[in-house]
Amino acid sequence: YGATPNDSSDDTQAIRKALEACAAAGGGTVFIPAGTYLVSRQKSESPILELPSNTILCGEGPASVLKFDPRVNQSNFWRMLGAAGKDCRNVTVRDLHLDGSNTHPKYVKGGTPEHNHGIFLYQEGGVIENVTLQDLLVENFSGDCIGLGHGCRNVTIRGVSLRNFVRQGIQLGGGSNTPGIALKHYLQVTDADFE
């Protein structure tokens, strides 16, 4: 689909086209080879790369890097991977390195882009279920490395390392009708490493 690693070109559209092709086929696997691929917000999408149902997004471990363009430090609401706006089921994200390119040394209310997340799963009025996040390195995000909110159920996080984040490693969000604490009944975390 035209993604080229280890250069200054933006790979967002190429990766998005691969995910869209996977969705059109009813599911499948999108493989990210070793190398660093730049991802950036194109318009106002949230998330930038939408995960379709019945999909595996995987790489070759820490050598397969999805990295935010450094412009991420100048604005807010960059959410790299996720599901929002429609139901999403049976998704695995594994063997990848997600890099948020954050340069903000600490959280400053109103100054630090606090909604620049690595993985953002949120579906008000719908469901995001049967999601596995496995063997990931997620680091350098000014927002949450992983944010789980409305509609999430049956989420497994296994073998995930979270480093150098300004806000939260794993954020469990809810709302007036679905308190964040309720999500603990649907989340299994094993072998997580927080720095």
MOTA-V954895 format. One record per residue. N is the residue number from 1. RES is the residue in one small letter. PHI is phi as a letter, one per 20 degrees, with the letter a starting at -180 (none if undefined). OMEGA is omega in radians with two decimals (999 if undefined). Layout:
n=N res=RES phi=PHI omega=OMEGA
n=N res=RES phi=PHI omega=OMEGA
This chain:
n=1 res=y phi=none omega=2.99
n=2 res=g phi=n omega=3.08
n=3 res=a phi=f omega=3.14
n=4 res=t phi=c omega=-3.07
n=5 res=p phi=f omega=2.93
n=6 res=n phi=m omega=3.03
n=7 res=d phi=b omega=-3.07
n=8 res=s phi=e omega=-3.13
n=9 res=s phi=f omega=3.14
n=10 res=d phi=e omega=-3.08
n=11 res=d phi=d omega=-3.04
n=12 res=t phi=g omega=-3.07
n=13 res=q phi=f omega=-3.14
n=14 res=a phi=f omega=-3.14
n=15 res=i phi=f omega=3.11
n=16 res=r phi=f omega=3.13
n=17 res=k phi=f omega=3.10
n=18 res=a phi=f omega=3.11
n=19 res=l phi=f omega=3.12
n=20 res=e phi=f omega=3.08
n=21 res=a phi=f omega=3.09
n=22 res=c phi=f omega=3.12
n=23 res=a phi=f omega=-3.13
n=24 res=a phi=f omega=3.14
n=25 res=a phi=e omega=-3.12
n=26 res=g phi=n omega=3.11
n=27 res=g phi=p omega=-3.13
n=28 res=g phi=q omega=-3.09
n=29 res=t phi=c omega=2.98
n=30 res=v phi=d omega=-3.06
n=31 res=f phi=d omega=3.09
n=32 res=i phi=d omega=3.14
n=33 res=p phi=f omega=3.10
n=34 res=a phi=g omega=-3.12
n=35 res=g phi=p omega=3.14
n=36 res=t phi=d omega=-3.10
n=37 res=y phi=d omega=-3.10
n=38 res=l phi=e omega=3.14
n=39 res=v phi=c omega=3.10
n=40 res=s phi=b omega=3.06
n=41 res=r phi=f omega=-3.12
n=42 res=q phi=e omega=3.11
n=43 res=k phi=c omega=-3.13
n=44 res=s phi=d omega=-3.07
n=45 res=e phi=f omega=3.12
n=46 res=s phi=b omega=0.18
n=47 res=p phi=e omega=3.13
n=48 res=i phi=f omega=3.10
n=49 res=l phi=d omega=-3.09
n=50 res=e phi=e omega=3.13
n=51 res=l phi=e omega=3.11
n=52 res=p phi=f omega=3.08
n=53 res=s phi=f omega=3.05
n=54 res=n phi=l omega=-3.04
n=55 res=t phi=c omega=2.94
n=56 res=i phi=d omega=3.00
n=57 res=l phi=d omega=-3.04
n=58 res=c phi=b omega=3.11
n=59 res=g phi=c omega=-3.13
n=60 res=e phi=d omega=-3.12
n=61 res=g phi=n omega=-3.07
n=62 res=p phi=g omega=3.13
n=63 res=a phi=f omega=3.12
n=64 res=s phi=e omega=-2.97
n=65 res=v phi=d omega=2.89
n=66 res=l phi=d omega=-3.00
n=67 res=k phi=c omega=3.07
n=68 res=f phi=f omega=2.95
n=69 res=d phi=g omega=-3.12
n=70 res=p phi=g omega=3.09
n=71 res=r phi=f omega=3.12
n=72 res=v phi=g omega=-3.08
n=73 res=n phi=f omega=-3.07
n=74 res=q phi=d omega=-3.10
n=75 res=s phi=b omega=-2.98
n=76 res=n phi=c omega=3.08
n=77 res=f phi=m omega=2.92
n=78 res=w phi=e omega=3.11
n=79 res=r phi=c omega=-2.93
n=80 res=m phi=f omega=-3.09
n=81 res=l phi=c omega=3.04
n=82 res=g phi=r omega=3.10
n=83 res=a phi=c omega=3.12
n=84 res=a phi=a omega=3.05
n=85 res=g phi=n omega=3.06
n=86 res=k phi=b omega=-3.14
n=87 res=d phi=f omega=-3.12
n=88 res=c phi=b omega=-3.09
n=89 res=r phi=c omega=2.97
n=90 res=n phi=m omega=-3.11
n=91 res=v phi=c omega=3.02
n=92 res=t phi=c omega=3.00
n=93 res=v phi=d omega=-3.06
n=94 res=r phi=b omega=3.02
n=95 res=d phi=l omega=3.12
n=96 res=l phi=c omega=3.02
n=97 res=h phi=d omega=3.10
n=98 res=l phi=d omega=-3.07
n=99 res=d phi=c omega=-3.10
n=100 res=g phi=e omega=3.09
n=101 res=s phi=l omega=-3.10
n=102 res=n phi=f omega=3.04
n=103 res=t phi=d omega=3.11
n=104 res=h phi=f omega=-3.04
n=105 res=p phi=f omega=-3.14
n=106 res=k phi=b omega=-3.13
n=107 res=y phi=e omega=3.04
n=108 res=v phi=c omega=-3.10
n=109 res=k phi=g omega=-3.13
n=110 res=g phi=n omega=-3.11
n=111 res=g phi=d omega=3.14
n=112 res=t phi=e omega=3.07
n=113 res=p phi=f omega=-2.98
n=114 res=e phi=e omega=-3.12
n=115 res=h phi=d omega=3.06
n=116 res=n phi=e omega=-2.98
n=117 res=h phi=d omega=3.05
n=118 res=g phi=e omega=3.09
n=119 res=i phi=c omega=-3.07
n=120 res=f phi=c omega=-3.12
n=121 res=l phi=d omega=-3.04
n=122 res=y phi=b omega=3.11
n=123 res=q phi=b omega=3.10
n=124 res=e phi=f omega=-3.12
n=125 res=g phi=n omega=3.12
n=126 res=g phi=b omega=-3.10
n=127 res=v phi=c omega=2.92
n=128 res=i phi=c omega=-3.00
n=129 res=e phi=b omega=-3.12
n=130 res=n phi=l omega=-3.14
n=131 res=v phi=d omega=3.06
n=132 res=t phi=c omega=3.04
n=133 res=l phi=d omega=-2.95
n=134 res=q phi=c omega=3.04
n=135 res=d phi=l omega=3.14
n=136 res=l phi=d omega=2.88
n=137 res=l phi=d omega=-3.11
n=138 res=v phi=c omega=-3.03
n=139 res=e phi=b omega=3.01
n=140 res=n phi=m omega=3.08
n=141 res=f phi=d omega=3.09
n=142 res=s phi=f omega=3.03
n=143 res=g phi=d omega=-3.14
n=144 res=d phi=e omega=3.02
n=145 res=c phi=f omega=3.11
n=146 res=i phi=c omega=3.11
n=147 res=g phi=d omega=3.13
n=148 res=l phi=d omega=-3.10
n=149 res=g phi=c omega=-3.10
n=150 res=h phi=g omega=3.01
n=151 res=g phi=n omega=-3.09
n=152 res=c phi=f omega=3.00
n=153 res=r phi=b omega=-3.10
n=154 res=n phi=l omega=3.10
n=155 res=v phi=d omega=3.10
n=156 res=t phi=d omega=3.08
n=157 res=i phi=d omega=-3.02
n=158 res=r phi=c omega=3.05
n=159 res=g phi=m omega=-3.09
n=160 res=v phi=d omega=3.07
n=161 res=s phi=d omega=-3.12
n=162 res=l phi=c omega=-3.07
n=163 res=r phi=c omega=2.93
n=164 res=n phi=l omega=3.10
n=165 res=f phi=d omega=-3.09
n=166 res=v phi=e omega=-3.09
n=167 res=r phi=e omega=-3.04
n=168 res=q phi=c omega=3.08
n=169 res=g phi=f omega=3.03
n=170 res=i phi=c omega=-3.12
n=171 res=q phi=d omega=3.05
n=172 res=l phi=d omega=-3.11
n=173 res=g phi=d omega=3.10
n=174 res=g phi=b omega=3.14
n=175 res=g phi=r omega=-3.08
n=176 res=s phi=f omega=-3.14
n=177 res=n phi=e omega=3.14
n=178 res=t phi=c omega=-3.12
n=179 res=p phi=g omega=-3.13
n=180 res=g phi=g omega=-3.10
n=181 res=i phi=f omega=-3.13
n=182 res=a phi=f omega=-3.13
n=183 res=l phi=f omega=3.14
n=184 res=k phi=f omega=3.12
n=185 res=h phi=f omega=-3.07
n=186 res=y phi=d omega=-3.03
n=187 res=l phi=c omega=3.05
n=188 res=q phi=d omega=3.12
n=189 res=v phi=d omega=3.08
n=190 res=t phi=c omega=3.06
n=191 res=d phi=l omega=3.08
n=192 res=a phi=e omega=-3.12
n=193 res=d phi=c omega=-3.11
n=194 res=f phi=d omega=2.99
n=195 res=e phi=c omega=999
